[in-house]
Amino acid sequence: MTTRFFGGLLAMSTLVGAAAQAEETLTAVHAFPETLIYTKSFLEFVGKVNEAGKGVVQIEVRGGPEAIGMFQQPDAVRDGIVDMVYTPGSFYGGALPEKDALVASNLTAIEARENGGIALIDQIHQEKMGVKYLGWFDSGVCYNLWMKNEPQLDADGNLDISGVKLRGNAVYNAFFTDYLGAQVIDLPTTDVYSGLERGVVDATGWTQIGLIDLKWNEFLNYRIEPCFFSTDLGVIVNLEKWNSLSDEARQILQDVAIAHEKSSVEALKLKRDADFAALDEGGMKVIELQGEARANYLAAARETTWNRMKALMAESPQGDGQYDALIEHFYDPARDQ
């Protein structure tokens, strides 16, 4: 009887150990500091996964740019140093110029998921980078040009940025240089506050939300309308790690990602409205481009970005054969009518 008792305990402990070992863990980092709204959105996604995935799959967040530099994170997930990263596609545009389809998009992730666009961009990520594109989060938010000093318009109402010290970034440099004719000063997000404070730059592109989180509104006094582009923030997962997960773990991750694509669109619309109201109350002035100047501004943002994408795609071994399909899946011309 004693032998049977201890044998039963051994069998039970083996089963418990096997169950514990069955829970799979992915390590993750995020591109921006925790205080930024976009990072908060990603951490909300992590919380949802960890709740839905109890006993099956968990995400362990290792930190942000203080853990791995924001521009090194895509390589880190590709090389398996971490399993997952939440980052703008523009941070790895050299390896995957097709991300510009999201930058110039006028659709949300919800629409791109429904029309097959997300499946296409996932396929390209797997083929070209060896990563799984899990989801396009926080879409539906566009960019504005924000300025410290009152913007100047030419006789035709076009924005004149001669003499402006414009902060550049991989997202919008093609637009700023090819259309606006700017000599940009590249600064990472974490350095922009000090750059504005010291007068290194006096204007920057940024999304409709997050300016207050970053405290850039302490220096920036004007917002140029219309807004342009779309955020291209997404989650990529090391493909080898993804393929090693159980079917159940992959299903939980994908289901939660799709649900978060939807919920983040609505949440950030509310955040945008709240931020704009707070900025207006703080004295932010809005300058609206009109008529042909407005139309040309929007067209240039889109077309300079598409041109960059096509040229870089053509240089890759895979070529630019998927260019038209990307435009079809991420842009609706009727929206600009």
C-alpha positions as CSV (number, residue, x, y, z in Angstrom):
1,M,0.0,0.0,0.0
2,T,2.9,2.3,0.9
3,T,4.5,1.6,-2.5
4,R,1.2,2.4,-4.3
5,F,0.8,5.6,-2.3
6,F,4.2,6.9,-3.2
7,G,3.8,5.7,-6.7
8,G,0.6,7.7,-7.0
9,L,2.4,10.8,-5.6
10,L,5.1,10.4,-8.1
11,A,2.7,10.1,-11.0
12,M,0.8,13.1,-9.8
13,S,3.9,15.2,-9.5
14,T,5.0,14.2,-13.0
15,L,1.6,15.3,-14.4
16,V,1.8,18.6,-12.5
17,G,5.3,19.2,-13.8
18,A,4.3,18.4,-17.4
19,A,1.4,20.8,-17.1
20,A,3.7,23.5,-15.8
21,Q,6.2,22.9,-18.6
22,A,3.4,23.1,-21.2
23,E,3.0,26.9,-20.6
24,E,5.2,28.5,-23.3
25,T,6.8,32.0,-22.8
26,L,7.8,34.6,-25.3
27,T,10.1,37.4,-24.4
28,A,9.3,40.9,-25.7
29,V,10.5,44.4,-26.0
30,H,8.9,47.6,-27.2
31,A,10.3,50.5,-29.2
32,F,9.1,53.5,-27.1
33,P,9.2,54.4,-23.4
34,E,6.4,53.0,-21.2
35,T,4.9,56.4,-20.7
36,L,3.9,56.7,-24.3
37,I,0.3,55.9,-25.3
38,Y,1.4,53.4,-28.0
39,T,3.5,51.4,-25.5
40,K,0.6,51.4,-23.1
41,S,-1.5,49.9,-25.9
42,F,1.0,47.2,-26.4
43,L,1.2,46.4,-22.7
44,E,-2.6,46.2,-22.7
45,F,-2.3,43.6,-25.5
46,V,0.3,41.7,-23.4
47,G,-2.1,41.7,-20.5
48,K,-4.9,40.3,-22.6
49,V,-2.7,37.5,-23.9
50,N,-1.5,36.6,-20.4
51,E,-5.0,36.5,-19.2
52,A,-6.3,34.4,-22.1
53,G,-3.2,32.3,-22.2
54,K,-2.9,31.1,-18.6
55,G,-1.4,27.7,-18.6
56,V,-0.7,27.8,-22.3
57,V,1.3,30.9,-23.4
58,Q,2.6,34.0,-21.7
59,I,4.5,37.1,-22.8
60,E,7.4,38.3,-20.6
61,V,8.2,42.0,-21.4
62,R,11.9,42.8,-21.0
63,G,11.5,46.6,-21.4
64,G,11.9,49.2,-24.1
65,P,14.7,51.1,-25.7
66,E,16.6,51.0,-22.4
67,A,16.9,47.2,-22.8
68,I,17.6,47.1,-26.5
69,G,18.0,50.2,-28.7
70,M,14.9,51.0,-30.7
71,F,16.6,50.6,-34.0
72,Q,18.3,47.4,-33.0
73,Q,15.1,45.7,-31.8
74,P,13.9,44.4,-35.3
75,D,17.3,42.6,-35.8
76,A,17.1,41.3,-32.3
77,V,13.8,39.6,-32.9
78,R,14.9,38.3,-36.3
79,D,18.0,36.8,-34.8
80,G,16.1,35.3,-31.8
81,I,17.7,37.5,-29.1
82,V,14.1,38.2,-28.1
83,D,11.0,36.5,-29.4
84,M,8.7,39.5,-30.0
85,V,8.9,43.3,-30.6
86,Y,6.4,46.1,-30.9
87,T,7.8,48.6,-33.3
88,P,7.1,50.8,-36.3
89,G,7.8,49.0,-39.6
90,S,9.8,52.1,-40.6
91,F,12.5,51.0,-38.1
92,Y,13.3,48.1,-40.4
93,G,12.4,49.7,-43.7
94,G,15.8,48.9,-45.1
95,A,15.1,45.2,-44.9
96,L,11.4,45.4,-45.7
97,P,10.5,48.5,-47.8
98,E,7.0,47.1,-48.3
99,K,6.1,48.6,-44.8
100,D,5.6,51.9,-46.7
101,A,2.2,50.5,-47.9
102,L,1.1,50.9,-44.3
103,V,2.7,54.3,-43.9
104,A,0.8,55.7,-46.9
105,S,-2.4,53.8,-46.1
106,N,-5.8,55.4,-45.7
107,L,-7.3,52.2,-44.2
108,T,-7.4,50.8,-40.7
109,A,-6.0,47.5,-39.7
110,I,-9.6,46.2,-39.5
111,E,-10.2,46.9,-43.2
112,A,-6.7,45.6,-44.2
113,R,-7.3,42.4,-42.2
114,E,-10.6,41.9,-44.0
115,N,-9.3,42.5,-47.5
116,G,-6.2,40.3,-47.2
117,G,-3.7,43.0,-46.7
118,I,-2.4,41.8,-43.3
119,A,-2.0,38.3,-44.7
120,L,0.0,39.7,-47.6
121,I,2.3,41.8,-45.4
122,D,2.7,38.8,-43.1
123,Q,3.8,36.6,-46.0
124,I,6.4,39.3,-47.0
125,H,7.7,39.5,-43.5
126,Q,8.1,35.7,-43.3
127,E,9.9,35.5,-46.7
128,K,12.2,38.6,-46.3
129,M,12.9,38.8,-42.6
130,G,12.1,35.4,-41.1
131,V,9.5,36.9,-38.7
132,K,5.8,36.5,-38.2
133,Y,3.7,39.7,-38.6
134,L,1.2,39.2,-35.8
135,G,-0.8,42.4,-36.0
136,W,-1.0,46.0,-37.0
137,F,-1.9,47.9,-33.8
138,D,-3.0,51.4,-33.2
139,S,-3.9,52.1,-36.8
140,G,-6.3,54.9,-38.0
141,V,-4.1,57.6,-36.5
142,C,-2.3,59.9,-38.9
143,Y,0.6,62.4,-38.7
144,N,0.7,66.2,-38.5
145,L,3.6,68.6,-38.9
146,W,4.1,70.4,-35.6
147,M,6.0,73.7,-35.4
148,K,7.4,76.0,-32.7
149,N,7.1,79.2,-34.9
150,E,4.2,80.4,-37.0
151,P,4.4,78.6,-40.4
152,Q,4.8,80.6,-43.6
153,L,2.7,80.1,-46.7
154,D,3.7,81.1,-50.2
155,A,1.5,83.1,-52.6
156,D,-0.4,79.9,-53.6
157,G,-1.0,78.8,-50.1
158,N,1.7,76.1,-50.1
159,L,3.7,75.5,-46.9
160,D,7.1,77.2,-47.0
161,I,9.6,75.7,-44.7
162,S,12.7,77.6,-45.8
163,G,14.8,78.3,-42.7
164,V,12.9,75.7,-40.6
165,K,15.0,73.3,-38.6
166,L,12.9,70.2,-39.3
167,R,13.4,67.0,-37.3
168,G,13.5,64.0,-39.7
169,N,12.6,60.4,-39.3
170,A,12.6,57.3,-41.5
171,V,8.8,57.5,-41.7
172,Y,8.4,60.8,-43.4
173,N,11.9,61.8,-44.8
174,A,10.9,61.1,-48.4
175,F,7.9,63.5,-48.1
176,F,9.9,66.1,-46.2
177,T,12.9,66.1,-48.6
178,D,11.3,65.3,-52.0
179,Y,8.3,67.5,-51.7
180,L,8.9,70.1,-49.0
181,G,12.5,70.4,-49.9
182,A,13.6,70.2,-46.3
183,Q,17.1,69.7,-45.0
184,V,16.1,67.4,-42.2
185,I,17.9,66.7,-38.9
186,D,17.5,63.1,-37.9
187,L,16.8,62.6,-34.2
188,P,15.4,59.5,-32.4
189,T,12.2,60.0,-30.5
190,T,14.0,60.0,-27.2
191,D,16.2,62.9,-28.2
192,V,13.5,65.2,-29.6
193,Y,12.6,66.9,-26.3
194,S,16.1,68.0,-25.7
195,G,16.5,68.9,-29.4
196,L,13.5,71.3,-29.1
197,E,14.7,72.6,-25.8
198,R,18.1,73.5,-27.1
199,G,16.9,74.8,-30.5
200,V,18.5,72.0,-32.5
201,V,15.1,71.6,-34.2
202,D,12.0,73.8,-34.2
203,A,9.5,71.5,-36.1
204,T,8.8,67.8,-36.3
205,G,6.3,65.3,-37.7
206,W,4.4,63.3,-35.2
207,T,1.2,61.4,-34.8
208,Q,-2.1,63.0,-33.8
209,I,-1.6,61.6,-30.3
210,G,1.3,61.4,-27.8
211,L,2.6,64.9,-28.0
212,I,1.5,65.6,-24.5
213,D,2.9,62.3,-23.2
214,L,6.3,63.3,-24.6
215,K,5.9,66.9,-23.3
216,W,6.8,68.3,-26.7
217,N,3.8,70.6,-26.4
218,E,6.0,72.7,-24.1
219,F,7.8,74.0,-27.2
220,L,5.5,73.3,-30.2
221,N,2.7,75.9,-30.8
222,Y,1.3,75.2,-34.3
223,R,-0.3,72.1,-35.9
224,I,-0.5,72.0,-39.7
225,E,-3.6,70.4,-41.2
226,P,-4.3,68.2,-43.1
227,C,-2.8,65.2,-41.4
228,F,-1.0,62.6,-43.6
229,F,0.2,59.0,-43.4
230,S,-0.8,56.3,-40.9
231,T,1.0,54.8,-38.0
232,D,2.7,51.6,-39.0
233,L,3.1,50.1,-35.5
234,G,3.0,46.3,-35.4
235,V,4.1,43.2,-33.5
236,I,6.6,40.9,-35.1
237,V,7.6,37.5,-33.8
238,N,10.7,35.4,-34.5
239,L,9.5,32.9,-37.1
240,E,11.3,29.9,-35.6
241,K,9.8,30.7,-32.2
242,W,6.4,31.1,-33.7
243,N,6.5,27.8,-35.5
244,S,7.7,26.0,-32.3
245,L,4.6,27.1,-30.4
246,S,1.7,24.8,-29.9
247,D,-1.4,25.3,-32.1
248,E,-3.3,26.5,-29.1
249,A,-0.7,29.1,-28.2
250,R,-0.5,30.4,-31.7
251,Q,-4.3,30.6,-31.8
252,I,-4.5,32.6,-28.6
253,L,-1.9,35.0,-29.8
254,Q,-3.5,35.5,-33.1
255,D,-7.0,35.9,-31.8
256,V,-6.0,38.4,-29.2
257,A,-4.0,40.4,-31.7
258,I,-6.9,40.6,-34.1
259,A,-9.2,41.7,-31.3
260,H,-6.6,44.3,-30.2
261,E,-6.4,45.6,-33.8
262,K,-10.0,46.5,-33.5
263,S,-10.2,47.8,-30.0
264,S,-7.0,50.0,-30.4
265,V,-8.6,51.8,-33.3
266,E,-11.5,53.0,-31.2
267,A,-9.4,53.7,-28.1
268,L,-7.0,55.9,-30.0
269,K,-9.7,57.9,-31.7
270,L,-10.9,58.8,-28.2
271,K,-7.4,59.6,-27.1
272,R,-6.8,61.8,-30.2
273,D,-10.0,63.8,-29.5
274,A,-8.9,64.3,-25.8
275,D,-5.4,65.3,-26.8
276,F,-6.6,67.8,-29.4
277,A,-9.0,69.4,-26.8
278,A,-6.2,69.6,-24.3
279,L,-3.8,71.1,-26.8
280,D,-6.4,73.6,-28.0
281,E,-7.0,74.7,-24.4
282,G,-3.2,75.1,-23.9
283,G,-3.1,77.5,-26.8
284,M,-2.1,75.3,-29.8
285,K,-3.0,77.0,-33.0
286,V,-4.1,75.1,-36.1
287,I,-3.1,76.2,-39.6
288,E,-5.2,74.6,-42.4
289,L,-3.9,74.3,-45.9
290,Q,-6.6,75.0,-48.4
291,G,-7.7,74.0,-51.9
292,E,-5.0,72.9,-54.4
293,A,-2.2,73.4,-51.8
294,R,-4.0,71.0,-49.5
295,A,-4.6,68.4,-52.3
296,N,-1.0,68.6,-53.5
297,Y,0.3,68.2,-49.9
298,L,-1.7,65.0,-49.4
299,A,-0.8,63.6,-52.8
300,A,2.9,64.3,-52.3
301,A,3.0,62.6,-48.9
302,R,1.4,59.4,-50.4
303,E,3.3,59.4,-53.8
304,T,6.8,60.2,-52.5
305,T,6.4,57.3,-50.1
306,W,5.1,54.9,-52.7
307,N,8.0,55.9,-55.0
308,R,10.5,55.2,-52.2
309,M,8.8,51.8,-51.6
310,K,8.9,50.8,-55.3
311,A,12.5,51.9,-55.8
312,L,13.7,49.9,-52.8
313,M,11.6,46.9,-53.6
314,A,13.2,46.8,-57.1
315,E,16.6,46.6,-55.6
316,S,15.8,43.5,-53.6
317,P,16.1,39.9,-55.0
318,Q,12.3,39.5,-54.8
319,G,11.8,42.6,-57.0
320,D,8.8,44.9,-57.0
321,G,6.2,42.4,-58.3
322,Q,4.0,42.8,-55.3
323,Y,3.9,46.6,-55.5
324,D,0.4,46.9,-57.1
325,A,-1.0,44.3,-54.8
326,L,0.2,46.3,-51.8
327,I,-1.3,49.5,-53.0
328,E,-4.6,47.7,-53.7
329,H,-4.8,46.2,-50.2
330,F,-3.8,49.3,-48.3
331,Y,-5.2,52.3,-50.2
332,D,-8.7,53.2,-51.2
333,P,-8.7,56.1,-53.8
334,A,-12.4,56.8,-53.0
335,R,-11.4,58.0,-49.6
336,D,-9.5,61.0,-51.1
337,Q,-12.4,62.2,-53.3
